[in-house]
Amino acid sequence: MAPAPSFAAPLVRFYPERTERDPGWLDEAGAAVLGHVTAAAARGFAPLGRRVATGQVIAQSQRLARLDEAGFDAEILRLRARIRRQGLCRSSIVTGIALAREASAREIGLRQYRAQIRGALAMLDGRLIEMDTGEGKTITAGLAAATAALAGIPVHVITVNNYLAERDAQTLSPVYRRLGLRTGIILEGMERPERREAYRASITYGSNSEMAFDYLRDRLGFGSLGPNAVESRLRRIADPGSAETGPVMRGLHFAIVDEADSVLVDEARTPLIISRMSDACEEAAWANRALELAGALERGTDYKVLAEERRVMLTDEGRERIGALVEAGEGIWQSAIRREEVVTQALSVLHIFKRGDQYLVRDGKVQIVDEYTGHLQPDRSWSDGLHQLVQAAEDVEITGQNLAVARMTYQRLYRRYVHLCGMTGTAREVSGELRAVYGLITERVPPRRPSRLRYRLPKVFRRAEAKWAAVARDARRETARGRAVLVGTRSVAASLTVSEALQAAGLEHRVLNAENDHEAAEIIAEAGQAGRITVATNMAGRGVDIKLGPGVAEAGGLHVILTERHDAGRIDRQLAGRAGRRGERGSVAAILSLEDPLLDVIEAPVSKLLARLPVLGAGPRIGLFDRAQRRAEKSHARARRDLVRQDRRLNQLLSFTGGLE
């Protein structure tokens, strides 16, 4: 193992965080090469250091397993004191993992295998580990979190949503409690005193958005000079009441990021913003006017829709047309830049945003659907007036706009953790970006049992109707064999279309999407039963364990049908990974259509026309999907790169004015 990082900090630093480095951004090709090189280096290093350490952990665990309950508790007290004195060094890491492993076996009946021990060692070494779905990432993280906490380091375990944070915390809290550690959970709707108490725990679980906004709110309270400036320290000494108004966190000591590619890459396309509310009547006036102007423009002449980049671009003719239409206007309409910006956004709402894909209308309100997890995010809103334009287009009540008070990107936030590590099942495609932006080396942890998941040859139909009929036939055939079937869709609208096709075929099924997310636990619990058909958005992807019912494994296991390709191949792999977990049997079939929305990013009408000809086989048609997916992934990577650059420029500008971040 490499030397563990030092966590010693000057006493004056009451809110520890790493001084942010500026890594710049490698181009995609360079980042990819670097990712492969560093991953190879990690694989070459692991057998030398971590294999020996794994053997030492198992040897200590065997000694601890021979103790009775009273003897084990006495040993916990003795070894805790030693680990606390030593900090995170090689011997204390081995001892801490051994203690956590034995506590896990006694409290929740799970004793981690060699691969899981190796994964915990890698995370304590500052790595991002890639483990196959079903290989026990949750209890692997428990080993690393407990070891760091035993050394006296506050630990944040960060995941993609509140459900997974609460589930994992509840699963592992008996283990932590046996070791004398306290567990905290950050949940939506908690007040500041509750949050502060949760962060005082040894190990705190929470979603990336909840914890990120807690940090940003803390930064607002510190002022422009930061948490460890003299001004901030004096304010805390001089103001005895600051215990109620001061920071809720204790700093950024140690983070384990679960589903790291989702948190650090997918979510990183959107900045964190704390805002204040503007006047709703004023917002309604300009939003309705912007949609009216957008409707008066002619596509192709006044504007172009760039489907690949999911944006709209005005032409010179369009700019002149807008100017003529608002010649006598007031307010924002007098500024050419501002009026062109809002009309462009209005055109995006009309041509890019679709109900059932990016958002739903529930209880008379526009609610955003997270495109990576499929969950509704009722407390989120789009910035820069986009949310108000969607509200106007859907003819619901228009709310005030959130005007930014503080802003930060996920990239800058996570680079500030003193120790950052993580885990996921799908990291190899973005290993270069993770290394370039966060300094995280990706390390592959091999599965305990060889995978028995089988991918069938994909089928590509010319028309969507034929695709849905084929999905129904495939589901009928597999359930007749006594298997369970999971039908994955990209959007809420597509899940409802699949449901209609299954209903027309007389097949009973359950649907899981953002419209009935409150039933998720019940639907997932039944999804592995023989003959069960479950239709789901990617809510059934990350972190979901579908347990097989009696006889299902013998019949072939879970069968996953992918009905659409996502923008990122990693998301497809996550959904496919619901089958064949822990060496079980399982299969995956991709049933696609040339009318699927992913192909909209390809601006090649001739290619799409040729693809519809019956003489063109499935191979070339799949090639179109591969090409579209690569384009979408590059576009998203470009958006993240541009966001980092914009954030860096904004921070430099604000540094001269004393503004926050």
N, C-alpha and C positions, 0 to 999 in steps of 0.2 A: 504494500500500500504506500501511496505517496504520503508525505508528512501532512498531518491534519492542520487545518488553518488555525491560527491563533485567534481567540475570542477575547483576549485581554483588551480593555478599553480604559482610557483615562477616566478618573472619577467624575470629571466635569461633564462627561458625555452621558447625560441622563437619557438620551434617546438615540441609541447607536444606529448608524446606518453607514453604508460604504460610500466613500467619496466617488461620485459618478465619473466613470471614464467615458471618453467619447470614441467609440470604436469605429465610427464611420460606417460604411456599408460596402461590402464586397459586391461586385457584380455577380449575377446568378451563376455563371459558369465557374468563376473563382471560388464562390462559396460552396458550390457542389463538390468541387475537387477537394477543398479543405476539409469538408465534412467527411468525405470518404477516407482521407488520410488520417484524420484524428480518430475516427472510429476504428480504423485498422490498428492504430497505435494503442488504443485502449484495449482492443482484443488481444494484442500481443503482450500487454503488460499484465492483464488480469490473471492469467494462469500462474504467473510467478509470485505475485503478492497475495491476491485474494484467495487463491486455492489453499495456501498455507493458513491464512487467517480463518478461512471457513473450517478447516480441520481443527484449529484451536478452539473455535466457538463450539463445535460439536463435542469436543473432549470436555470442556467446562460444563456444557449442558448435561452431559451424562453424569458428571459428578453431582450437579444440582438435583438431578432427577432421583438420585438415591436418598435424598433427605426427606424426612417427614415434613408435615406442614409447619410445625413450630421451628424446626431446624432451617427450613427454607426462608421463613420470615426473618430469623436471626441473621442469616447470610445476606439477605437483602439489605438490612440495616448496616452491616459491616461493609459490604461492597459499595453501597451508595456513598458512604462517607469517603471512601478511597477514590471513587470516580470523581466526586465533587472536588477533591483536592487536586487531582491530576489534570482535570480538564479532558478535552478530546485528544488523547494520544493513542498510540496503537494498542497498548495493553488495556486501557480503559474502554476502548471501542469493543474489543473482543469480549471483555467482561460484561459490558452493558448489553450487547446483543444476546449473550448467553442467558443473562438474567431475564430479559424480555421474552426470549424464546420459551424458557421454562414456565414463566408466568402465563404465557399464552396457552401452553398445553394444559395447565392446571385450571385456568379460569374459563376459557372458551373452547377447550378441547382441540385446539389446532397447534401443532408443533411444526414450525417452518422447516421446509426442506433445504437442501444444499443450494439450489438455485435462488431461493428467496433470501437466504443468508448472504449469498454473493451479491444480490441486488442491493441489500441494505448497506453492505460494505462500500459498494460503488457510490451510493448516494451520500454516504458520510464522507466520501472522497471528493464530493462536488460534481458528480456525474449525473447525466440524464439517462436513465435506463429504459430500454425498450424490452418489454415482456409481452408475450402473447396473451390474448384475452383468455381469462379463466385461470391464469397462472398464479393468482393470489397477490395482486399488487397492493391491496388494502392492508393485508397483514405484513407484507414486506415493508411498507411504509411505517407500520407500527414499530418494527424493530429499530429503524433509523430514528424515528421521533422519540421513542423512549430512551434510547442511548444518549441523544443530545440533551434531553430534558434531565436525565440523571446527572449530567455534567453541569447542570445549573443554567442551561441556555434556554430562553423562551423560544418555543417552536410554533410556527404557523404551518398547518397543513391546509393547502389551498386546492379547491376543486372547482368544477364548472357550474355547479348549482347547489342550492340549499338542501335539496333532497339527499344528494350524495354526501354532503358535509355532515348532515345529521345522522344518516345511516352509518357512516364509517366511525363517527365519534361514539355512537351508541354501541357499535360492535366491539370497539377496542377499549372503552372506558373501564371495564372490569380488569383488564390487563394493567392499565396504567394505575388504577386504584391499588392493586396488589403491590405495585412497586413504590407506592407512596407519592404518586404523581396525580395532579388534579387536571381534569379535562374541561375545556370551555368550548362553547359553540356560538358562533355569530349567526343570527338568523334575521331575516327580513322583519322590520317593524320593531326591533328592540330599541329601547331608549338608551341614552348615553351612559347612565350608571350601570345598566345591565351589560352593556358592551365593555365598559372599563373592567368590570368584574371578570368577564369572560377572558379578556386579554391578560389578566393577572394569573390565569391558570398556567400550569407547566406546559401544556400542549393545547393550542386553540385551533379548532376546525372552522372553516368558513368558505363561502364562495369567493371567487376572484373579484366580483363586482362589489360585494359587501365590504371586503377587507380593503380594497383599493380606495373606495370612497371614504372609509374611516381614516386612512392615511392622508388623503387629500384634505379632509376637514381638519385634521390635526395640523397640517401645514398652514392652513388659513389662520389658525390660532397663534402659530409661532411668529407670523409676520414674514417680511421679505428676507430677513437675515438668516432664517433657518432655525432648527430646533436647538442647536448647541451654541448659538451666538450668545454673547454676554448679556444682551438685552433680554433674551428669552429666559435665561437662568435667573436674572435679577427679578424679572416679573413674577416668577414662581415663588421666589423667596419673599418678596414684598407683599404678595397678595395671598393671604391665607385661604381665601375662598376659591382659589383656582382649582381645588380638588374637584369641584363640581363642573367647572368650565374648561379645565385643562384638557390635555390630550387623553384619548382613550387607549391608545397603543403604548407599548413600552419600547418601541423602536423596531427596527428591521433586523433582527438577529439571525434567524435561521428559517428558511422556507423550504418545504417539500411541496412541489406543485404536481398534483395529480392531473392526468389527462393533459400533460404539459404542452403538446402540440396545439391543442384547442385553446388553452389559456394564453400561451406565449406567442402563438402565431395567428390563429384564426381571430381571436378576440382583439388582437393588437392592431387591427385595421381601424378601430374606433377609439378616439381619445376619451379619457375620463374628463368630465366637465361638471362642475358645481355651478349652479345658476340661480338667478332670481326671476320672478314672473313678471312679464310685461302686461299691458292692458289688452284684454281679450277683444274688446270692440274694435280697437285699431287693427288688431291682427286679422279679424274677420273681414274688414273692409279691403285691405290690400290683397289678402289671399283670394277672395272671390274675384277681384279685378284681375289678378294675375292669371287665373284659370280662364277668364273671359278672353283675355288677350291671347293666351296660348291656343284657345280654340279657333281664333281668327287667323292663325298662321297656317301656311300650306307646307306639308311635309315634302321634303326633297328640294323645295325652292327656298323656303325661309329657314329651315332647320334640317339636320340629319340625325337619325337615331343610330348611335354606335352601340350595337347590341353586345359586342365583345367586351366593351369596357363598361357597359351598363350606364351610359350617360348620353346626353343630348347635346349637340353642338349647333349654335346659331350660325347662319351664313351672313354675309354682308347685307344681302337683300333682307334677311330677317331683322337685322338690327335697324335698318332704315324703316322697315314696316312698323316695328314697335314704336320707334320715335314718332312716326306720323300718327299712330293711333293714340298716343298719350301727349300730343302736342300741348294741350291746355291743362295737363295734369299738375298736381301739387305734391309736396312731400317727396317720397322716394322716387316718384315718376319723373322728377326733374333731373335726377342723376342717371346718366346713360349707363354707367357701370352697375348701379343698383337695380334699375328696372330690367336690364338684360339678365342679371343674375336671377331675379325672382321669376321671370318668365321662363328661363331655362329650367329652373326647378319645377315649375308648373308643368312643363312639357315632360319632364321625367316622371312626374306623378301620373300623367295621362298615358305614357307609353312604356315605362319601365316597371313601375310598381303595380302589383296585382294583389287584390284581396285573396287570401288563402295561401299566398306565397310569402310575402314580406310582412303581412299584417292580417288581423281579423277585426271585425267590428262586433264587439260584445257589450251588451247593456248600453248601447248608444255611444260607445267610446272606441277609438282606434287603439288597438293594442298590438305591439310589435311581436312578431314571431322570430325567435332566434333561429337563423338559417342553419346553424351547426348542431344545435341540440333539439330543435323542434318545440321548445318550451315557449309559452307566452311570457312576456316581460311587461306586465301592466304598469310598472313604475318607471319605465324608460320612455323617452320621447326622442325623435330625431331633432337635430339642431338646425340652426340657420333658417327657421321658418318652414322646413320641409314637413314637419308634423302638422302644422296648421293647414298647409296645402292639401295634405291627404284628408284631413278632417273636412275641409271645404268640398273636396271632390266626392266624399262619401255622404255629404249633407248631414253631418252630425254637429253637435255643439263644438264651436271653435274655442279652444282654451288659449290662455296667454302663452307667449313664447318664453322658453327658458334662455335667459341671457347670461352668458358665461361670466362667472366671477373668478373661478380658478380652473386650470386646465393642465392635464398631464397625460402622457401616453403610457401604456403598459410597459413599453420598452424601457422607458426611463425609470419607472417604479421598480421593476424587478432587478434592474442592474444595481439598485441601492441596497439590496439585502447583503449582509455580511457573508452569509453562506447560502448559496442557491443551488438546489438540486431538484430532481423531478423524476417522473415516470410516465409512461404511456405505452400503448400497444402499437402505435403508428408514428414513428419519428424519423425513419430513414429518409423519407422524401424531403424533409426540411432540416436535416442535420447540419447542412452548411450554414443555413440562416441562423439556427440556434447557436452555433459556434461563433458566427460573426457578430451577432447582436448581443448575446448574453454571456459569451465565453463558456457555454456549456458543451462539453464533449459527450456525444451520444455513445452509449455502450450497450451492445446487445447481450441479453441474458437468455441463454437457450432454454427451451421448455423442458419440464421434467419428463414428460412423455412425448414421443413423436406425434405430430399432428396427423389425424385421420380425416381431416376435412377435404372433401373432393369438390373441385370446381367443374361444372359441366360446360360444354361448348355453348357460348352465348347465341341467342337467337335475336335477329333484328328484322322487324316487320316494317313494311312501307307505311301502313296506316295505324293510328292509335287504336282504332276499334279492333283490329286484328290482334294487336298486342294484348289488350285487356281480355279478349276471349281466350288467348293462349295461357295467360296467367290463371284464369279460372280452370282451364283443363289441367294444368300442371298441379294446381292445388288439390283438385279432385283426385287425381291419380295418386299423389303422395299420401293423402289422408286415408285413402282406401287401403293403403298398405300398413296402416296403424301408426303413421308418423305424425308429428306436429309440424305446422307450416307457419312461417313468418313472412309476410309480404311487405317489403320495405318500399316506401315512397319518398319523394323529395319534398312534397308540400301537403298542406291540409287538403287543398282542392283535389290533388291526385289521389289521396287516400279515400276521399268520398267517391271518386270515379271508380276505383277498384271495388269499393263496397257495392256500388250499383251493379257492376259486372258479376260479382259473386252472388249477389241476391238474385239476379236474373238467371243464374245457373242453378239456383236452388241450394246454395252452399251456406250453411250457418257459419257465422264469423263474428269477431269483435273488432272494433276500430279504436285505435289509440292515437290521438293527435292533440293539438293544443286546445281544441274545443272541449275535450273531456279529460284533461290532464289530472283532475282530482281522482279519477278512477285508475290511474296508472298502476298502482301497487296491485290492485285486484286483477287487472287484465294480465299483467306480467306473471303473476303467480299461477295463472291458469294456462299460459301460452305454451307450456311444454307438455300438456296432456295429449294423449293419443287422439287423433282425429280433429284436434283444435286448429282453426285457422285464425291468425291474428294479423290484422292490417295495421301498420304503424309507420309514422314518420320516423325521422332519426332520433326521436325520443327513446326508441328502443335500441339505440346504439350504445353510446358510451356508458360504462358503469352498470349495464343491465345484465343480470345473470338469469337466464331462463333455465330453470331446473326441469329435467325430463321426467315425465310421469312413468308409471309401470309399463314395461314392454316397449317403450318408445326407442330406447337405445338399441334393443335387439332388432327392431324394425328398420333401423337406419338412422335414427337420431333426428335432430331438428333439420328441416329443409328451409333454406332462406331463398326467397325470390326477390331479386333486385329489379325493380320495374323502371328505374331511371338512374342515370349517372349523376353524381353530384359534381360541383365545381372542383372539388379536391378529391383525388383518388383515395386519400387517407380515410375520408368519411365512408366511402364504399367499403373499405376494408374493415372499418369498425362495425358496420352493420353485418357484414358477412361473418365476422368473428363471433356473432352470437351462437353460431353452430360450431360443432367440433371442439368445444371447450374441454380442457383437461384431458386431452387424448380421446374424447368421445367420438363416435361416428357422427357424420353430418355432411350436408351437401349444400352447394350454392348454385343457383341458376340465374343468369342475367337474361331478362326478356325485355327488349327495347323496341323503340319505334323511331323512324326517321322524322317523326313530328314531335319528338321530345324537345323540351325547351333548351337543353344544353347546346344543341346544334345551332341555335340562333346566334351564337358567338362567331360562327364561321361565315365570313362574307364571301361565299363562293357559290353562287346560285347554280353554275354549271355542274359543279361537283355534286351538289345536293340533287340536282335533276337526274344526273347519271346514276346516283345511288338508288333512286327510286325505280330504276329499270330492273325487271325480273332477272336479267342475265347476270347482274352483278351479285356475287356471292356474299355470305355473311362476313368473311374476312375483311374485304375492303370497306364494308359498311361499319364494322367495328373500328376500323382505322379512322373513320370520320369522328367517332366518339373520342378516341384517344387524342386526336388532334385538337378537338374542341376543349377537352379537359386540360391539356397542356397549355392552351391559350388562356383559359380561365385562371389556372394556377399562376401563370406569369403575370397576368393582369393584377391579381390580388397581391402578389409579391411586390409589384411595382407600386401599388397603393400603399403598402406598409412602408416601403422605402421612402416614398414621398412624404408620408406622415412624419417619419422620423426627422427628415430634413426640415420640414415645416416647423416641427416642434423645436428643433435646435435653433432655427432662425428666430422664432418667436421668443425663446428664452433669452437669446442674446440681446434682442431689442428691449425686453422687459427689464433686463439687468441694469440698464441705464436709467430706468424710471423708478426703480425700487418695487416694481410689481412682482406679484407672486408667481413663481415658477416660469 
